[in-house]
Structure formats: C-alpha cells, structure tokens
C-alpha cells in the first residue's frame, strides 16, 4: 500500500492510537472513501520513545490497515520511508488533497492536545473538515468538567460512583453497589511473599525486524531494547480479546490482593497487560468492564469482589477521570510546577546503573519491557523523582517516552498530577511519597540492595529515608496545613533537633551527589 494517483471524494484519517475496527466508519464499504494511516517523524520525535513503543504502534497500524483492506475498504498507508512522505500529518493531508482530488477530510477527534491543534488547522486547507467521535470512551472530553462544575475539588471517587450508577456496573437491583460498598481498595494492598504460583504472562511474539531497521535507518532516536526484534504485546482486536480472557481466567482472582506488590524479575505479576491495547483503542473499555463483571456474576466464588471492583475502578473510574482532567486542565496543565522543582533527571533513569535496587529494578524492567505497573511508577521512580526535586518536565518526558501505554492524555495527569503533585492538588489530595518502609513492605527489593532500608544516616543509609523528611521540611509552607499529612509534621516536630539536622544533612549530601547513588 503506497500513495497512488486515484481520485477519492473523502479522506478519512486514522491516527496510530485510533485502531478501533468496530468503529461505525467501517460498517459499510464505499469506494469513494480512502482511509489514510501514516508513519511520520513528527510523531516519532516529539519525545524520545521506547523502541518497542514505536515498533508496536507501527506494526499495529500495518495490521489494522491490512484488516481494513481485507474488508474491502480503500486504504492508503504512508510508511516512514515513503519518498513522498512529508513527515507531518497536516503536510501529508495537504499533499493528498491535491494528489487525490479530495473534497472532504474526516477525522476522529484525537486524545492529545498537540494533535488536536494540528488537526484543527486542517480546516484551513480549503475543503470541509468534519470531526467524529472515536466511539471508545464512556465519556466525552468535557463530561468531567461539566460534572464538577462549581466544585472546588474534582474528587475521583464521586465521579467513579456516578459512572457506576450511570452505566449500571457492579450495582444490585436496589441501585446499591455490589458487595455493600463502593471501594475495596484497602483490601488490595498485600505484599507478595511467594512467587511460585504466578502464571506466565500471555504473550503474542511477533518479529518486527524490518520495522526496527526502518526506525533506525531514519535516525529516529529511541530508548530501551527490543530483544530479538520481537514484540509480544497484543496488536489486534483478536489478540486483545485473548489477553483479556487469559487475564480473567488465570490472573484476575489474585489481581486485587497483589496489584500493589513489587517483585524482583517479575514485571507483570497478575496485571492484565491490556493497557496498550486499550490506549490504541484495539479493544473497548466497555467490553473489558463487561467481561470482568460477567465473569464475577457467573462465578463469584472464584473472584473476590475486591479484585473485580479494583480492576473496574481502574478503567471505568480512573482512566475516564484522567482523560476528563486532561481536557479540563490543558494546555496550562503541562506547565504546572507547584514546588518549583528544577533538578535534572539522573542518568540512571536511562541506564539503570544505580546502587538503589528498587530504582535499578524498575528502570531496567522499563528499559527491557517498556512497562512497569502503577505502583512501580508511582512509589518507586515517581516517588524518588519527587523527593529529589526533579523538574516535572523531565519526569513527564521520561514517562511519556519509556512506557508503551503512555499517551499524553493519560500520562501527564498521572505523572504531573498524581505522581509529582506539580499541580498543587488538582488530581491528588496529597503528595505520594514514602520512605524505605513502604518499599520494604510492598517488595523484596531491599533485601539485595546496597543500601540498608532501616538506616537513615550514614554511607549505606537508604536515600529514600532522609530525602523523605527533607521533602516535607523543604515544602512545609505548602504542605503543613494539608489535613492528610499533618501526622508527618507532628512526627517531625517531635524529633530531637540534632536528629532533624542529621537527616537534612544526609539528604543534602545525597542530592549533591545524586548521580552517584
């Protein structure tokens, strides 16, 4: 499939994260419509991406284009190495209008602000430009903003309960939540001591050597590795459904208990590995939620309600909430820096070469698999970045680039908001920071670490311990009145003055030598 000189009436643009084969666009074949997918440098280069992320998106796009073509649709696929590729979505569209005698452009609304601005500019090309819904999310862009109109805080829990009620998810006949309560999060925080019963993840190995060669030949800068040039993530709707079935059958019963656990050399544990497929819209969140709910009702003895509710909350609640917050707060949200942090990201975030076992494990896992689960992102790499005062721009760029499932609409609100508290509390009600105690409780990282998790002062004192208290001290003017963390300041104030100074001195030494940790 390459650029041809045939004429069409309508160009329908499909972005790389809009691979929804069940979209109403495809319900009938019309030879006057050409569907266009394009690989462009403007998308590979706006941040430095993981090689698996770029390769997986390109491969998924190719498979999607072939699927459309097999269904009888007219498809134009512009490869990265096509000589006529102008390496920009608007510029390619402009050329296609001329070359194919296009009379109208149609596109599905993008989920990222920068792409939204690019596609809005298509209206200046002199032909009608029509927008369509992606038919993927439960909510529209501004639904959450309207839901919280005139409210001081955008509390996710109230939004989540409304979504449960509105869509009749995990609700009984009396309109009450199944299990007698809305949220079972407190039951989903168990560390994992034995790993012998962890099932292998469902994989879909696919060689992508030609795609990787193309990426490298064009000088696209990437991070991470792709072992044996093989991608093993689900890249079609059918594979996503297989992955969902496998998750429900073998992983979901234990998912709730251990969703926050962290284990050396176990990157996936009981997590579904569906986030990438969801975020490029291969599979619908409605289908995922309904499948999980149906499984529970068929066999409630197999599935703890805490596991079911916890997983559904991630998709029906948190995922929709984060997208809603993104569109309510952008574009100024991307400049938020509540603590005025300015330190650059340490080099070991790109190499994994650090004596801190938890950072080493989470980073190396991310470089190898383009994946880390939510607690590794929030309470290991994110926690350290916040305690160390890393500039949120640098943290955003790292998360957006390294994770296969990271697209700005879901990444930036999680990173700049939930993880870095750079928004001053719009997304999270408190900073998510911890000392080594939490990491030791929820993982087995500390046992093989150079540093001692129990020690606060000295050469082998865990950096998280002194940085934790230093963070609260440095930002007491902004945090001391926060009711959720008042206990921390009460504890700090009860310490002996010499102990407080020792912690601050230790933190200062570590921050001055942050590259050596």
QUISUL-V75467 format. One record per residue. N is the residue number from 1. PHI is phi in degrees with one decimal (999 if undefined). OMEGA is omega in radians with two decimals (* if undefined). Layout:
n->N phi->PHI omega->OMEGA
n->N phi->PHI omega->OMEGA
//
This chain:
n->1 phi->999 omega->3.13
n->2 phi->-148.0 omega->-3.11
n->3 phi->-63.1 omega->-3.14
n->4 phi->-121.3 omega->-3.13
n->5 phi->-104.0 omega->3.12
n->6 phi->-69.1 omega->-3.13
n->7 phi->-94.1 omega->3.09
n->8 phi->-135.0 omega->3.08
n->9 phi->-82.1 omega->-3.00
n->10 phi->-127.9 omega->3.01
n->11 phi->-105.2 omega->3.05
n->12 phi->-109.1 omega->-3.08
n->13 phi->-87.9 omega->3.09
n->14 phi->-121.9 omega->3.11
n->15 phi->-79.5 omega->-3.07
n->16 phi->-66.8 omega->3.08
n->17 phi->-111.2 omega->3.13
n->18 phi->-127.0 omega->-3.01
n->19 phi->-93.5 omega->-3.10
n->20 phi->-96.3 omega->-3.08
n->21 phi->-68.3 omega->3.14
n->22 phi->-94.1 omega->3.09
n->23 phi->-63.1 omega->-3.09
n->24 phi->-62.7 omega->3.04
n->25 phi->-50.9 omega->-2.96
n->26 phi->-97.6 omega->-3.10
n->27 phi->-71.8 omega->3.07
n->28 phi->-145.1 omega->-3.10
n->29 phi->-94.4 omega->3.10
n->30 phi->-140.1 omega->-3.08
n->31 phi->-67.7 omega->3.10
n->32 phi->-83.9 omega->-3.12
n->33 phi->-107.8 omega->3.03
n->34 phi->-113.6 omega->3.10
n->35 phi->-93.4 omega->-3.04
n->36 phi->-118.1 omega->2.98
n->37 phi->-121.1 omega->-3.08
n->38 phi->-143.1 omega->2.98
n->39 phi->-94.8 omega->-3.06
n->40 phi->-136.3 omega->-3.14
n->41 phi->-64.9 omega->3.12
n->42 phi->-61.7 omega->3.11
n->43 phi->-90.2 omega->3.12
n->44 phi->-78.9 omega->-2.93
n->45 phi->-110.2 omega->-3.07
n->46 phi->-68.3 omega->2.96
n->47 phi->-152.1 omega->3.12
n->48 phi->-81.1 omega->-3.03
n->49 phi->-93.9 omega->2.97
n->50 phi->-65.9 omega->-3.13
n->51 phi->-58.8 omega->3.12
n->52 phi->-67.1 omega->-3.14
n->53 phi->-66.7 omega->3.14
n->54 phi->-63.7 omega->-3.11
n->55 phi->-64.6 omega->-3.13
n->56 phi->-67.0 omega->3.11
n->57 phi->-65.4 omega->3.12
n->58 phi->-61.0 omega->-3.14
n->59 phi->-65.8 omega->3.11
n->60 phi->-63.1 omega->3.09
n->61 phi->-63.2 omega->3.12
n->62 phi->-60.6 omega->-3.14
n->63 phi->-63.1 omega->3.12
n->64 phi->-66.0 omega->3.12
n->65 phi->-61.7 omega->3.11
n->66 phi->-65.2 omega->3.10
n->67 phi->-64.1 omega->3.11
n->68 phi->-60.2 omega->3.14
n->69 phi->-61.8 omega->3.14
n->70 phi->-66.1 omega->3.10
n->71 phi->-84.8 omega->3.08
n->72 phi->101.7 omega->-3.13
n->73 phi->-79.2 omega->3.04
n->74 phi->-82.3 omega->-3.01
n->75 phi->-128.8 omega->3.07
n->76 phi->-121.9 omega->-3.12
n->77 phi->-112.5 omega->-3.13
n->78 phi->-98.4 omega->-3.10
n->79 phi->-80.9 omega->3.13
n->80 phi->-56.4 omega->-3.07
n->81 phi->-98.3 omega->3.07
n->82 phi->-68.3 omega->-3.06
n->83 phi->-63.7 omega->3.14
n->84 phi->-92.9 omega->-3.14
n->85 phi->-72.7 omega->3.13
n->86 phi->-88.0 omega->3.02
n->87 phi->62.2 omega->3.09
n->88 phi->-149.2 omega->-3.12
n->89 phi->-60.9 omega->3.12
n->90 phi->-61.6 omega->-3.11
n->91 phi->-68.0 omega->3.07
n->92 phi->-64.6 omega->3.11
n->93 phi->-61.6 omega->3.12
n->94 phi->-60.2 omega->3.13
n->95 phi->-67.4 omega->-3.11
n->96 phi->-67.6 omega->3.09
n->97 phi->-58.1 omega->-3.13
n->98 phi->-73.4 omega->-3.03
n->99 phi->-72.6 omega->-3.04
n->100 phi->-110.8 omega->3.13
n->101 phi->56.3 omega->-3.12
n->102 phi->-65.0 omega->3.12
n->103 phi->-104.5 omega->-3.13
n->104 phi->-154.1 omega->3.03
n->105 phi->-107.1 omega->3.06
n->106 phi->-126.0 omega->3.08
n->107 phi->-147.7 omega->3.03
n->108 phi->-86.7 omega->-3.06
n->109 phi->-58.1 omega->3.13
n->110 phi->-74.6 omega->-3.12
n->111 phi->-99.6 omega->3.12
n->112 phi->-111.4 omega->-3.06
n->113 phi->-60.0 omega->-3.10
n->114 phi->-62.4 omega->3.10
n->115 phi->-71.8 omega->3.09
n->116 phi->-59.4 omega->3.12
n->117 phi->-66.1 omega->3.10
n->118 phi->-61.8 omega->-3.06
n->119 phi->-76.1 omega->3.04
n->120 phi->-61.8 omega->3.14
n->121 phi->-70.0 omega->3.12
n->122 phi->-63.5 omega->-3.13
n->123 phi->-65.3 omega->3.14
n->124 phi->-87.5 omega->-3.08
n->125 phi->-84.8 omega->2.98
n->126 phi->93.9 omega->3.07
n->127 phi->-131.1 omega->3.12
n->128 phi->-57.5 omega->3.14
n->129 phi->-129.0 omega->-2.97
n->130 phi->-114.9 omega->-3.13
n->131 phi->-98.7 omega->3.09
n->132 phi->-128.7 omega->3.03
n->133 phi->-73.1 omega->3.11
n->134 phi->-74.5 omega->-3.13
n->135 phi->57.3 omega->-3.09
n->136 phi->-115.1 omega->-3.03
n->137 phi->-79.8 omega->3.01
n->138 phi->-68.5 omega->-3.01
n->139 phi->-114.6 omega->2.97
n->140 phi->-89.5 omega->-3.03
n->141 phi->-48.6 omega->-2.97
n->142 phi->-101.6 omega->-3.13
n->143 phi->-59.8 omega->-3.10
n->144 phi->-66.8 omega->3.10
n->145 phi->-60.4 omega->3.11
n->146 phi->-69.1 omega->-3.13
n->147 phi->-61.1 omega->-3.09
n->148 phi->-99.9 omega->-3.13
n->149 phi->-55.7 omega->3.12
n->150 phi->69.4 omega->3.08
n->151 phi->-96.0 omega->3.13
n->152 phi->-76.8 omega->-3.13
n->153 phi->-124.2 omega->3.10
n->154 phi->-98.2 omega->-3.07
n->155 phi->-75.3 omega->-3.11
n->156 phi->-60.9 omega->-3.06
n->157 phi->-61.8 omega->3.13
n->158 phi->-69.1 omega->3.06
n->159 phi->-64.3 omega->-3.14
n->160 phi->-61.3 omega->3.12
n->161 phi->-64.0 omega->3.10
n->162 phi->-63.6 omega->3.12
n->163 phi->-65.5 omega->3.10
n->164 phi->-57.9 omega->-3.11
n->165 phi->-68.3 omega->-3.10
n->166 phi->-60.7 omega->-3.07
n->167 phi->-102.5 omega->3.08
n->168 phi->52.8 omega->3.14
n->169 phi->-105.6 omega->-3.10
n->170 phi->52.2 omega->3.08
n->171 phi->-119.4 omega->3.12
n->172 phi->-88.2 omega->-3.05
n->173 phi->-67.5 omega->3.13
n->174 phi->-90.4 omega->-3.13
n->175 phi->79.1 omega->3.11
n->176 phi->-108.4 omega->-3.11
n->177 phi->-66.0 omega->3.08
n->178 phi->-59.7 omega->-3.11
n->179 phi->92.1 omega->3.04
n->180 phi->86.9 omega->3.09
n->181 phi->-151.5 omega->-3.05
n->182 phi->-80.6 omega->-2.92
n->183 phi->-137.0 omega->-3.13
n->184 phi->-112.7 omega->-3.01
n->185 phi->-58.3 omega->-3.09
n->186 phi->-64.5 omega->3.13
n->187 phi->-89.8 omega->-3.04
n->188 phi->-112.5 omega->-3.05
n->189 phi->-133.2 omega->-3.07
n->190 phi->-91.0 omega->3.00
n->191 phi->-71.2 omega->-3.10
n->192 phi->-109.3 omega->-3.08
n->193 phi->-87.8 omega->-3.14
n->194 phi->-107.4 omega->-3.08
n->195 phi->-113.8 omega->-3.04
n->196 phi->-67.4 omega->-3.07
n->197 phi->-100.1 omega->3.11
n->198 phi->-78.2 omega->3.12
n->199 phi->-67.7 omega->3.04
n->200 phi->-65.6 omega->3.10
n->201 phi->-68.8 omega->3.04
n->202 phi->-76.8 omega->-3.08
n->203 phi->-117.6 omega->3.13
n->204 phi->-132.4 omega->-3.01
n->205 phi->-62.1 omega->-3.10
n->206 phi->-147.9 omega->3.11
n->207 phi->-69.5 omega->3.14
n->208 phi->-129.9 omega->-3.06
n->209 phi->-58.3 omega->-3.10
n->210 phi->-67.1 omega->3.12
n->211 phi->-68.0 omega->3.13
n->212 phi->-64.1 omega->3.08
n->213 phi->-61.1 omega->3.13
n->214 phi->-61.3 omega->3.14
n->215 phi->-62.3 omega->-3.12
n->216 phi->-69.9 omega->-3.13
n->217 phi->-60.1 omega->-3.13
n->218 phi->-90.6 omega->3.06
n->219 phi->72.9 omega->3.10
n->220 phi->-69.9 omega->-3.13
n->221 phi->-80.9 omega->-3.12
n->222 phi->-131.2 omega->3.05
n->223 phi->-124.4 omega->3.08
n->224 phi->77.6 omega->-3.10
n->225 phi->-128.5 omega->3.01
n->226 phi->-132.7 omega->-3.02
n->227 phi->-59.3 omega->3.11
n->228 phi->56.9 omega->-3.13
n->229 phi->53.5 omega->-3.05
n->230 phi->-120.8 omega->3.02
n->231 phi->-102.9 omega->-3.12
n->232 phi->-121.2 omega->3.08
n->233 phi->-87.2 omega->3.07
n->234 phi->-64.9 omega->-3.06
n->235 phi->-123.0 omega->3.05
n->236 phi->-136.3 omega->3.10
n->237 phi->-60.4 omega->-3.12
n->238 phi->-62.2 omega->3.12
n->239 phi->-68.5 omega->3.10
n->240 phi->-62.3 omega->3.11
n->241 phi->-68.2 omega->3.06
n->242 phi->-61.3 omega->3.14
n->243 phi->-63.4 omega->3.11
n->244 phi->-64.3 omega->3.13
n->245 phi->-61.7 omega->3.12
n->246 phi->-62.7 omega->3.11
n->247 phi->-58.7 omega->-3.11
n->248 phi->-63.8 omega->-3.06
n->249 phi->-71.7 omega->-2.93
n->250 phi->-118.3 omega->-3.02
n->251 phi->-112.3 omega->-3.04
n->252 phi->-57.5 omega->-3.14
n->253 phi->-56.8 omega->-3.14
n->254 phi->-104.4 omega->-3.05
n->255 phi->-56.6 omega->-3.06
n->256 phi->-58.7 omega->-3.08
n->257 phi->-56.2 omega->-2.94
n->258 phi->-114.8 omega->-3.10
n->259 phi->-67.6 omega->3.13
n->260 phi->-100.4 omega->-3.09
n->261 phi->-74.0 omega->3.10
n->262 phi->-132.4 omega->-3.04
n->263 phi->-136.6 omega->3.08
n->264 phi->-55.2 omega->3.05
n->265 phi->62.5 omega->3.05
n->266 phi->-129.1 omega->-3.00
n->267 phi->-70.7 omega->-2.97
n->268 phi->-112.2 omega->3.12
n->269 phi->47.2 omega->-3.10
n->270 phi->-107.9 omega->-3.14
n->271 phi->-80.3 omega->-2.92
n->272 phi->-79.0 omega->-3.03
n->273 phi->59.2 omega->3.14
n->274 phi->-103.2 omega->-3.01
n->275 phi->-62.5 omega->3.13
n->276 phi->-66.7 omega->3.13
n->277 phi->-61.2 omega->3.09
n->278 phi->-66.7 omega->-3.01
n->279 phi->-77.1 omega->2.96
n->280 phi->-101.2 omega->2.97
n->281 phi->68.9 omega->3.03
n->282 phi->-63.6 omega->-3.09
n->283 phi->-128.1 omega->-3.06
n->284 phi->-84.2 omega->3.04
n->285 phi->-62.4 omega->3.09
n->286 phi->-63.5 omega->3.12
n->287 phi->-64.0 omega->-3.14
n->288 phi->-63.6 omega->-3.12
n->289 phi->-63.4 omega->-3.13
n->290 phi->-63.7 omega->-3.14
n->291 phi->-63.3 omega->3.12
n->292 phi->-66.6 omega->-3.13
n->293 phi->-65.9 omega->3.12
n->294 phi->-61.9 omega->3.13
n->295 phi->-59.0 omega->3.13
n->296 phi->-64.0 omega->-3.10
n->297 phi->-67.3 omega->3.11
n->298 phi->-73.2 omega->-3.05
n->299 phi->-146.1 omega->-3.09
n->300 phi->-63.4 omega->3.12
n->301 phi->-73.2 omega->-3.13
n->302 phi->-81.6 omega->-3.00
n->303 phi->-115.3 omega->3.05
n->304 phi->-61.4 omega->-3.14
n->305 phi->-59.4 omega->3.13
n->306 phi->-63.4 omega->3.11
n->307 phi->-68.9 omega->-3.13
n->308 phi->-63.3 omega->-3.11
n->309 phi->-63.7 omega->-3.12
n->310 phi->-62.0 omega->-3.14
n->311 phi->-71.1 omega->3.13
n->312 phi->-63.2 omega->3.12
n->313 phi->-62.1 omega->3.11
n->314 phi->-61.5 omega->-3.03
n->315 phi->-94.8 omega->-3.11
n->316 phi->-71.2 omega->-3.11
n->317 phi->-95.6 omega->-2.96
n->318 phi->-63.8 omega->-3.09
n->319 phi->-63.3 omega->3.12
n->320 phi->-68.8 omega->3.13
n->321 phi->-63.4 omega->-3.13
n->322 phi->-63.1 omega->3.10
n->323 phi->-64.6 omega->3.13
n->324 phi->-63.4 omega->3.10
n->325 phi->-64.2 omega->3.13
n->326 phi->-57.0 omega->-3.09
n->327 phi->-76.4 omega->3.07
n->328 phi->-77.2 omega->-2.96
n->329 phi->-113.8 omega->-3.14
n->330 phi->-75.4 omega->0.07
n->331 phi->-90.8 omega->-3.07
n->332 phi->-65.3 omega->-3.13
n->333 phi->-57.9 omega->-3.09
n->334 phi->-70.4 omega->3.12
n->335 phi->-111.8 omega->-3.10
n->336 phi->-62.9 omega->3.09
n->337 phi->-152.0 omega->-2.99
n->338 phi->-54.0 omega->-3.09
n->339 phi->-91.3 omega->-3.09
n->340 phi->55.9 omega->3.08
n->341 phi->-70.1 omega->-3.02
n->342 phi->-141.1 omega->-3.07
n->343 phi->-70.7 omega->3.13
n->344 phi->-80.3 omega->-3.13
n->345 phi->-71.1 omega->3.14
n->346 phi->-59.9 omega->-3.08
n->347 phi->-60.2 omega->-3.08
n->348 phi->-69.8 omega->2.99
n->349 phi->-69.9 omega->3.12
n->350 phi->-104.9 omega->-3.06
n->351 phi->-121.1 omega->-3.06
n->352 phi->80.6 omega->-3.08
n->353 phi->-86.2 omega->3.11
n->354 phi->-144.9 omega->3.12
n->355 phi->-81.4 omega->3.10
n->356 phi->-76.7 omega->-3.03
n->357 phi->-60.9 omega->-3.10
n->358 phi->-65.8 omega->3.09
n->359 phi->-68.0 omega->3.13
n->360 phi->-57.9 omega->-3.11
n->361 phi->-66.0 omega->-3.10
n->362 phi->-66.0 omega->-3.13
n->363 phi->-71.5 omega->3.14
n->364 phi->-61.8 omega->3.07
n->365 phi->-61.6 omega->-3.14
n->366 phi->-66.3 omega->3.12
n->367 phi->-66.4 omega->-3.11
n->368 phi->-82.0 omega->-2.99
n->369 phi->-115.4 omega->-3.05
n->370 phi->58.3 omega->-3.04
n->371 phi->-153.5 omega->2.89
n->372 phi->-150.5 omega->-3.10
n->373 phi->-80.5 omega->-2.89
n->374 phi->-61.5 omega->-3.12
n->375 phi->-76.0 omega->3.04
n->376 phi->-61.7 omega->3.13
n->377 phi->-71.7 omega->-3.04
n->378 phi->-80.0 omega->-2.93
n->379 phi->-104.6 omega->3.03
n->380 phi->-113.2 omega->-3.08
n->381 phi->-66.1 omega->3.14
n->382 phi->-67.3 omega->3.11
n->383 phi->-57.5 omega->-3.13
n->384 phi->-63.4 omega->-3.13
n->385 phi->-60.5 omega->3.13
n->386 phi->-69.9 omega->3.13
n->387 phi->-62.4 omega->-3.09
n->388 phi->-86.2 omega->3.09
n->389 phi->74.2 omega->3.13
n->390 phi->-73.1 omega->3.13
n->391 phi->-61.8 omega->-3.10
n->392 phi->-60.9 omega->3.06
n->393 phi->-61.3 omega->-3.13
n->394 phi->-68.2 omega->3.12
n->395 phi->-66.6 omega->3.09
n->396 phi->-55.9 omega->-3.08
n->397 phi->-62.2 omega->3.14
n->398 phi->-66.0 omega->-3.13
n->399 phi->-64.8 omega->-3.12
n->400 phi->-64.5 omega->-3.10
n->401 phi->-84.3 omega->-2.92
n->402 phi->-82.1 omega->-3.02
n->403 phi->-100.9 omega->-3.06
n->404 phi->-62.8 omega->-3.10
n->405 phi->-96.6 omega->-3.04
n->406 phi->-88.1 omega->2.95
n->407 phi->-124.1 omega->-2.90
n->408 phi->-54.9 omega->-3.08
n->409 phi->-60.5 omega->3.13
n->410 phi->-105.6 omega->-3.09
n->411 phi->-77.4 omega->-2.95
n->412 phi->-69.2 omega->3.12
n->413 phi->-70.5 omega->3.06
n->414 phi->-70.9 omega->-3.06
n->415 phi->-80.8 omega->-3.06
n->416 phi->-68.8 omega->-3.14
n->417 phi->-91.9 omega->-3.04
n->418 phi->-60.4 omega->-3.02
n->419 phi->-80.0 omega->-2.99
n->420 phi->-98.6 omega->-3.13
n->421 phi->51.8 omega->-3.12
n->422 phi->-71.7 omega->3.12
n->423 phi->-90.3 omega->3.09
n->424 phi->71.8 omega->3.05
n->425 phi->113.8 omega->3.12
n->426 phi->-70.5 omega->-3.13
n->427 phi->-95.5 omega->-3.14
n->428 phi->-109.7 omega->-3.09
n->429 phi->-85.4 omega->3.09
n->430 phi->-155.9 omega->3.03
n->431 phi->-68.5 omega->3.10
n->432 phi->-94.9 omega->3.11
n->433 phi->-126.3 omega->3.09
n->434 phi->-153.7 omega->2.96
n->435 phi->-86.8 omega->3.14
n->436 phi->-67.2 omega->-3.07
n->437 phi->-58.7 omega->3.14
n->438 phi->-65.5 omega->-3.12
n->439 phi->-61.9 omega->3.11
n->440 phi->-63.7 omega->-3.12
n->441 phi->-65.5 omega->-2.98
n->442 phi->-97.0 omega->-3.09
n->443 phi->-146.1 omega->2.98
n->444 phi->-112.4 omega->-3.14
n->445 phi->-65.9 omega->-2.94
n->446 phi->-66.2 omega->-3.07
n->447 phi->-62.4 omega->-3.11
n->448 phi->-112.8 omega->-3.08
n->449 phi->-92.3 omega->3.04
n->450 phi->-61.2 omega->-3.10
n->451 phi->-88.8 omega->3.13
n->452 phi->-101.3 omega->-3.07
n->453 phi->-65.9 omega->-3.12
n->454 phi->-87.3 omega->-3.02
n->455 phi->-103.5 omega->-3.11
n->456 phi->-103.3 omega->-3.05
n->457 phi->-127.7 omega->3.10
n->458 phi->122.8 omega->-3.04
n->459 phi->-59.9 omega->-3.09
n->460 phi->-107.2 omega->3.08
n->461 phi->-69.5 omega->-3.13
n->462 phi->-59.6 omega->-3.12
n->463 phi->-57.4 omega->-3.11
n->464 phi->-60.9 omega->-3.05
n->465 phi->-68.1 omega->-3.12
n->466 phi->-74.3 omega->3.12
n->467 phi->-63.9 omega->3.11
n->468 phi->-59.9 omega->-3.11
n->469 phi->-72.4 omega->3.09
n->470 phi->-63.2 omega->3.12
n->471 phi->-60.2 omega->3.14
n->472 phi->-64.3 omega->3.13
n->473 phi->-65.9 omega->-3.09
n->474 phi->-64.6 omega->-3.04
n->475 phi->-116.8 omega->-3.10
n->476 phi->-63.4 omega->-3.14
n->477 phi->-66.5 omega->-3.11
n->478 phi->-100.3 omega->-3.00
n->479 phi->-116.9 omega->-2.97
n->480 phi->-64.3 omega->-3.14
n->481 phi->-94.2 omega->3.10
n->482 phi->-71.6 omega->-3.04
n->483 phi->-64.6 omega->-3.10
n->484 phi->-80.7 omega->-3.11
n->485 phi->-128.3 omega->3.11
n->486 phi->-58.1 omega->-3.12
n->487 phi->-61.7 omega->-3.13
n->488 phi->-64.7 omega->3.14
n->489 phi->-71.9 omega->3.06
n->490 phi->-64.0 omega->3.11
n->491 phi->-65.8 omega->3.13
n->492 phi->-59.9 omega->-3.11
n->493 phi->-68.1 omega->3.13
n->494 phi->-82.0 omega->-3.14
n->495 phi->-69.8 omega->3.01
n->496 phi->-67.6 omega->-3.10
n->497 phi->-59.0 omega->-3.13
n->498 phi->-65.3 omega->3.10
n->499 phi->-70.5 omega->3.10
n->500 phi->-63.6 omega->-3.13
n->501 phi->-65.1 omega->3.11
n->502 phi->-63.6 omega->3.11
n->503 phi->-65.4 omega->-3.14
n->504 phi->-67.5 omega->3.09
n->505 phi->-65.3 omega->3.11
n->506 phi->-60.9 omega->3.13
n->507 phi->-62.6 omega->3.13
n->508 phi->-61.7 omega->3.11
n->509 phi->-63.0 omega->-3.14
n->510 phi->-65.4 omega->-3.13
n->511 phi->-68.7 omega->3.09
n->512 phi->-67.9 omega->-3.12
n->513 phi->-118.7 omega->-2.98
n->514 phi->-61.9 omega->3.13
n->515 phi->-71.3 omega->-3.10
n->516 phi->-96.7 omega->-3.07
n->517 phi->-66.6 omega->*
//
